[in-house]
Amino acid sequence: MHTTMLRIAALAALAFSFSAHAECAFPKAPASIPDGKTASEQEMLEAMNAFKAYNAEVTAFGGCLEEEVKDKPVGSAQLMQLKTMKAKKLNAAVDELQAKAKLFNEQVRIYKGR
């Protein structure tokens, strides 16, 4: 039990140390997805543009994370930890993008089916 608590504390400290140095802002998904049953064409177009911008933000976030890693000395333990954290952050952003895009695409199909 004590060992588990120490590991959790160590992981938390590691996470906070990386977040303190992080300059890459996690991309925010569009606030809402229009209802395909009732949305106007203008609302659907605005949502599509918001998702295109969101996709670009996720791509830029990946590039920013890559820049953070680039400045670290090759072979350092900190570099490996940073790469692992970078991968987790980017995977989380991409997963969220894919989930939100799936919901939006479902509403687009409903909109087009009316």
C-alpha positions as CSV (number, residue, x, y, z in Angstrom):
1,M,0.0,0.0,0.0
2,H,2.8,2.4,1.0
3,T,4.7,1.6,-2.2
4,T,1.6,2.3,-4.3
5,M,1.1,5.6,-2.7
6,L,4.7,6.6,-3.3
7,R,4.4,5.6,-7.0
8,I,1.2,7.7,-7.3
9,A,2.9,10.7,-5.7
10,A,5.9,10.3,-8.0
11,L,3.7,10.1,-11.1
12,A,1.8,13.2,-9.9
13,A,5.0,15.1,-9.3
14,L,6.2,14.1,-12.8
15,A,3.0,15.2,-14.4
16,F,3.1,18.6,-12.6
17,S,6.7,19.2,-13.6
18,F,5.9,18.6,-17.3
19,S,2.8,20.8,-17.2
20,A,4.8,23.6,-15.6
21,H,7.1,23.6,-18.6
22,A,4.4,23.0,-21.2
23,E,3.7,25.9,-23.5
24,C,1.4,24.0,-25.8
25,A,-2.2,24.7,-25.2
26,F,-4.5,21.6,-25.4
27,P,-6.9,22.3,-28.3
28,K,-10.6,22.9,-27.4
29,A,-13.3,21.2,-29.3
30,P,-16.2,23.3,-30.7
31,A,-18.6,24.1,-27.9
32,S,-21.6,22.6,-29.6
33,I,-22.7,20.4,-32.5
34,P,-25.9,21.5,-34.3
35,D,-28.8,19.2,-34.3
36,G,-29.1,17.8,-37.9
37,K,-32.9,17.6,-37.5
38,T,-33.4,21.3,-37.0
39,A,-30.2,23.1,-37.9
40,S,-30.1,25.6,-40.8
41,E,-27.6,25.3,-43.6
42,Q,-25.7,28.3,-42.1
43,E,-25.4,26.6,-38.7
44,M,-24.1,23.4,-40.4
45,L,-21.5,25.4,-42.4
46,E,-20.4,27.3,-39.3
47,A,-20.0,24.0,-37.5
48,M,-18.0,22.6,-40.4
49,N,-15.7,25.6,-40.4
50,A,-15.3,25.3,-36.6
51,F,-14.3,21.6,-37.0
52,K,-11.8,22.5,-39.7
53,A,-10.2,25.0,-37.4
54,Y,-10.3,22.5,-34.5
55,N,-8.5,19.9,-36.7
56,A,-5.9,22.6,-37.6
57,E,-5.4,23.3,-33.8
58,V,-4.9,19.6,-33.1
59,T,-2.3,19.4,-35.9
60,A,-0.5,22.6,-34.5
61,F,-0.7,21.1,-31.0
62,G,1.2,18.0,-32.3
63,G,3.8,20.3,-33.9
64,C,4.2,22.3,-30.7
65,L,4.7,19.1,-28.6
66,E,7.3,18.0,-31.1
67,E,9.2,21.3,-30.7
68,E,9.2,20.8,-26.9
69,V,10.9,17.4,-27.4
70,K,13.4,18.7,-30.0
71,D,15.3,20.8,-27.5
72,K,16.1,18.0,-25.1
73,P,19.5,16.2,-25.1
74,V,19.4,12.9,-26.9
75,G,19.4,9.8,-24.7
76,S,18.4,11.6,-21.5
77,A,15.9,9.9,-19.2
78,Q,14.0,13.2,-19.2
79,L,13.7,13.0,-23.0
80,M,12.1,9.5,-22.9
81,Q,9.7,10.7,-20.2
82,L,8.8,13.8,-22.2
83,K,8.3,11.7,-25.4
84,T,5.9,9.4,-23.5
85,M,4.0,12.4,-22.1
86,K,3.9,14.0,-25.6
87,A,2.5,10.9,-27.1
88,K,-0.2,10.6,-24.4
89,K,-1.2,14.3,-24.8
90,L,-1.3,14.0,-28.6
91,N,-3.3,10.8,-28.5
92,A,-5.8,12.3,-26.1
93,A,-6.3,15.3,-28.5
94,V,-6.7,13.1,-31.5
95,D,-9.1,10.8,-29.7
96,E,-11.2,13.7,-28.7
97,L,-11.1,15.1,-32.2
98,Q,-12.2,11.8,-33.7
99,A,-15.0,11.4,-31.2
100,K,-16.4,14.9,-31.8
101,A,-16.0,14.6,-35.5
102,K,-18.0,11.3,-35.5
103,L,-20.8,13.1,-33.6
104,F,-20.7,15.9,-36.1
105,N,-20.7,13.6,-39.1
106,E,-23.8,11.8,-37.7
107,Q,-25.6,15.1,-37.5
108,V,-24.5,16.0,-41.1
109,R,-26.0,12.7,-42.3
110,I,-29.3,13.5,-40.5
111,Y,-29.2,17.0,-42.0
112,K,-28.7,15.7,-45.5
113,G,-31.4,13.1,-45.0
114,R,-34.1,15.7,-44.4
